[in-house]
Amino acid sequence: MRNLTNGKFTVLLLVGALVGLLLFVLACSSSDSAAAPSAPQSAAPAAAAASASGGPGAPVAPAKAAAAEKAAAPALGSVRNTPVPQPTRAVGADPVKVVPASWTDGHPRGSTRVGGTVKAMVPAGLAHHDMHQSVTFNNMGPQIPMYNGLLYFNPDEYGVFTPGADLAKGWTLSGDGLSYDFDLQTGVRFHDGSAFDADDVVATMDKILNPKEGVLSMRKIAFDSVDSVTKVDPLTVRFNLNREDGILPKSIAIGFNVMVSKDTLEELDYDLRPAFDAPGTGPFKYMNHKQKEVWNLEKNADYFKDGLPYLDRLKIFHGTGAAAAAALLSGQVDYSAWLNKGDGDKIVAGDFPGYKSMTWGVYNNTAIWFNSNRKPFDDERVRRAIFLAVDPHVMLALWNSTRLGDFGEWVPPQSLGGTYSRSLEELAETPGWRTPTAEDVQEAKDLMAAAGYGEGSQIQFLARGSVSSQVEGMAQILEETFGIESELSVSDAGVYYDKVWSGDWDITRATWTNMFGDPCEIWRNVLRADSPQNYGNFQDDRVDVAVNEVCRLPDGPERAESISKSVQLLDEIVPTMVLDWPIGQNAWNDETFELNPQAWTTNYWNHNIWEISALK
Amino acid sequence: MTQYLIRRLLIGIPTLFLVSVLIFAAMRVIPGDELSVLFGQDEGAAKISDELREQLLADLGLDKPIWVQYGMWMGEVATGRMGSSFWRDESVGEVIARRGPISAQVAVLAVLFSYIIGLPVGILCAVKQDTWMDYVGRVMTINFLAIPNFWLGTLVLVGMIIYFDWMPPLEWEPFWVTPWTSLKQSLVPALIMGSAQAATVARMSRSSLLEVMREDYIRTSRAKGLSERITIYRHALRNAIIPVITISSVSLGFLLGGSVVIERVFQIPGLGLSMIEAVQDRDFVVVQNLVLLYAFIFVGINFLVDVLYAMIDPRIRYS
């Protein structure tokens, strides 16, 4: 071989020098970035107790008539470090036994076709396989058919979430309201043949309540009233509470809270992220999958609900938007979720005979967050001023220009059948929720001036790129009304959340997730000092007290009153500005696929509807 | 010649090393939260504690010193496993083995189409220079050069859905299982990808052929009484095709990288789609390995082009 020429040697030397320089730069930058962008620490321990007032808790069945002594509600103020309240139910109150219905009651139906394969396209681009660690519906699509929960929601009525029986036949609420005993179904087996019993429930709940190091637990906040879950006997488990919890059965019924076997959990060290085929008890068993392409599931012939599921197989393809519409209309799938705005409307309009479409509340909310750690938004006068001046209908219209959405407020009008939400007519008269009047705008300006920002200011407005129309609209309103100039910073999701957690922003538009639209569930996730989705680090004892009270009370007039007072409080101090409630759009081939639209509208997040779906 | 080729191979090594360092560095300096895909993106995200964040980063190997991370990656590349994806339940090597042939199939078909379409057009334009056939050919080639293939692909896809109720199959049939079905699946995307390449081939072959046709030996060939067909195809084309081979061979490398867009449009589960998914998920390992793979392919293709040169033209002997 000829020797390298001087020219070539020089080139190699230069390359080597360049590489060395790069490594040096990297080494320097790695020492600066070694402290990864850190999430703000929870500033205070979780609010330990609700206020000590209220009556018996009976989420579904009416409580037996019993005299209840009502302790005086504490004055609004700090309740941190408040001792756990004493039981508030009347001495000697009887336990309440609840045996809820199940959506599978009445199935199997003789008229329903048995067998066949349904193909569906849903978001299925899951990054891992642990439902307890997931907060995205990408896990729901392919995985929920393989599992059951203790309870799931019955699709009785749109937006009304009634916990129904699944792996638990029902529950008994203790006389003091501090424990729930769940009676488990008999003869249930996991897909690997092992028997399901109380040990599996205890292990699963332990994973949720006390996640191991390095394991997330996204629904832990939903069980902040639960001290422990213990085994009473092989078919009975007890949830031991530190306070009354009016919505515990609903929290249990959240679709992500699937039951997994203790053996599987121990084998995988309580981290199911890599386990795409962790055995469940569900109506379908795992066959195979190609990540972010397709999941193939087959019927569980030993399913504990006799005669179900109807289908032999499920094929779950990954896709949304235009791909979902195209796949459906070309006949490649029977059902598609998350169609783009307009595609579903065309199906509804009859442009595609034989196909049907429906809309459903996504149970997320979008909102403007204020950075409560920085001026000027640490001042509630500033927040309320903006709240009064921004027209929420304009914000909704901007959202609806590209997506589907509905009017949202502290308790979304669509949630729970509108039980606790203010009517649209009432909101149309309420400052902050109505189109601003001249008086509203003047009051807003007065508040801003009183806070010291009457002459305008500059703020950093953080936004995710896909939702910039609302951001730009908001920025324009701020400038025109208050002279506030916004420096817009738009980025994709990964960079966006990096910036959010860093706290280097003043105002942002963000989405928060909730499962069934209950005010406790929403506010606990978002508004408390320890809330995992409290992007603005908002902290106010009054709100913590209010949220805890709403969470403690069972459905009924007392709860309604508590919610009403809380809503008024939130209107005053404005921790965040709710903008809208996104709406999803699904569609299906009505000639091939038998679908219960009601079930799907309520329960995409939460429901194992595939077990009663069938081909026509 | 042999020495030249060996030197060419050896120079590929520092090239690949440089690419690996660049992409490794780029992945670590770009902004964004590596863990955002773990706790939700579109639906909102949840705060996690600093301790949990550190633990999760450690699980991903991102807590180790940079040179250790790089060394570990190189070790995985050497063993063929190429590292474990952050968020996939398969190694990068398995992803490449599963999806690579799909991308290769579409890219190779695209190159074939580019020759099947582009070469005859280029020859026709050269032979019929300054006639209406030449003008039409040139206008068409310019059009297909200018039109972005993602736009064309979307247009074709929408048209086929609306007018023929057709859309790309959701499940990809492997070529070795059902060859004909697999080819049918690749046809439309390969045509789209090949259209711009065909335009390039046509223009290059036209200009190259025009140059060769003015050579003395072509005049001699005609003077000897040989038919125009033999003059063009046996004498002129062989010389004219050398630069065309260079261009289209390099294009094969671009097609593999540029397939990202077409794979997204047609939902082809190839390496391009894997790249998009990995970038969105901030899956460093997958991005690094795919970029390195593309670099390797480019180096390899360039090497093969040189070999092909020497085979086609006996005058070319490297020293």
HADDOCK unambig.tbl for C-alpha pairs under 7 A between the chains (distance, minus, plus):
assign (segid A and resid 1 and name CA) (segid B and resid 3 and name CA) 6.08 0.50 0.50
assign (segid A and resid 19 and name CA) (segid B and resid 18 and name CA) 6.99 0.50 0.50
assign (segid A and resid 26 and name CA) (segid B and resid 25 and name CA) 6.77 0.50 0.50
assign (segid A and resid 27 and name CA) (segid B and resid 66 and name CA) 6.79 0.50 0.50
assign (segid A and resid 30 and name CA) (segid B and resid 66 and name CA) 6.99 0.50 0.50
assign (segid A and resid 38 and name CA) (segid B and resid 50 and name CA) 5.53 0.50 0.50
assign (segid A and resid 39 and name CA) (segid B and resid 47 and name CA) 6.05 0.50 0.50
assign (segid A and resid 39 and name CA) (segid B and resid 48 and name CA) 5.99 0.50 0.50
assign (segid A and resid 39 and name CA) (segid B and resid 49 and name CA) 5.90 0.50 0.50
assign (segid A and resid 39 and name CA) (segid B and resid 50 and name CA) 5.96 0.50 0.50
assign (segid A and resid 41 and name CA) (segid B and resid 49 and name CA) 6.20 0.50 0.50
assign (segid A and resid 127 and name CA) (segid B and resid 37 and name CA) 6.74 0.50 0.50
assign (segid A and resid 127 and name CA) (segid B and resid 38 and name CA) 6.64 0.50 0.50
assign (segid A and resid 127 and name CA) (segid B and resid 87 and name CA) 4.90 0.50 0.50
assign (segid A and resid 127 and name CA) (segid B and resid 88 and name CA) 6.56 0.50 0.50
assign (segid A and resid 128 and name CA) (segid B and resid 87 and name CA) 6.01 0.50 0.50
assign (segid A and resid 134 and name CA) (segid B and resid 39 and name CA) 6.30 0.50 0.50
assign (segid A and resid 135 and name CA) (segid B and resid 39 and name CA) 6.00 0.50 0.50
assign (segid A and resid 135 and name CA) (segid B and resid 40 and name CA) 5.60 0.50 0.50
assign (segid A and resid 136 and name CA) (segid B and resid 40 and name CA) 5.55 0.50 0.50
assign (segid A and resid 136 and name CA) (segid B and resid 43 and name CA) 6.48 0.50 0.50
assign (segid A and resid 214 and name CA) (segid B and resid 52 and name CA) 5.63 0.50 0.50
assign (segid A and resid 214 and name CA) (segid B and resid 55 and name CA) 5.22 0.50 0.50
assign (segid A and resid 214 and name CA) (segid B and resid 56 and name CA) 5.66 0.50 0.50
assign (segid A and resid 274 and name CA) (segid B and resid 89 and name CA) 6.04 0.50 0.50
assign (segid A and resid 326 and name CA) (segid B and resid 167 and name CA) 6.93 0.50 0.50
assign (segid A and resid 330 and name CA) (segid B and resid 165 and name CA) 5.36 0.50 0.50
assign (segid A and resid 330 and name CA) (segid B and resid 166 and name CA) 5.92 0.50 0.50
assign (segid A and resid 330 and name CA) (segid B and resid 167 and name CA) 6.38 0.50 0.50
assign (segid A and resid 493 and name CA) (segid B and resid 41 and name CA) 5.91 0.50 0.50
assign (segid A and resid 494 and name CA) (segid B and resid 32 and name CA) 4.73 0.50 0.50
assign (segid A and resid 494 and name CA) (segid B and resid 33 and name CA) 4.99 0.50 0.50
assign (segid A and resid 494 and name CA) (segid B and resid 36 and name CA) 5.41 0.50 0.50
assign (segid A and resid 495 and name CA) (segid B and resid 31 and name CA) 5.91 0.50 0.50
assign (segid A and resid 495 and name CA) (segid B and resid 32 and name CA) 3.66 0.50 0.50
assign (segid A and resid 495 and name CA) (segid B and resid 33 and name CA) 5.87 0.50 0.50
assign (segid A and resid 497 and name CA) (segid B and resid 33 and name CA) 6.82 0.50 0.50
assign (segid A and resid 498 and name CA) (segid B and resid 32 and name CA) 5.65 0.50 0.50
assign (segid A and resid 498 and name CA) (segid B and resid 33 and name CA) 5.04 0.50 0.50
assign (segid A and resid 510 and name CA) (segid B and resid 44 and name CA) 6.99 0.50 0.50
assign (segid A and resid 511 and name CA) (segid B and resid 43 and name CA) 6.19 0.50 0.50
assign (segid A and resid 511 and name CA) (segid B and resid 44 and name CA) 4.91 0.50 0.50
assign (segid A and resid 512 and name CA) (segid B and resid 43 and name CA) 6.55 0.50 0.50
assign (segid A and resid 512 and name CA) (segid B and resid 44 and name CA) 4.92 0.50 0.50
assign (segid A and resid 513 and name CA) (segid B and resid 43 and name CA) 5.95 0.50 0.50
assign (segid A and resid 513 and name CA) (segid B and resid 44 and name CA) 5.94 0.50 0.50
assign (segid A and resid 532 and name CA) (segid B and resid 46 and name CA) 4.91 0.50 0.50
assign (segid A and resid 532 and name CA) (segid B and resid 47 and name CA) 4.93 0.50 0.50
assign (segid A and resid 533 and name CA) (segid B and resid 45 and name CA) 6.61 0.50 0.50
assign (segid A and resid 533 and name CA) (segid B and resid 46 and name CA) 4.96 0.50 0.50
assign (segid A and resid 533 and name CA) (segid B and resid 47 and name CA) 6.22 0.50 0.50
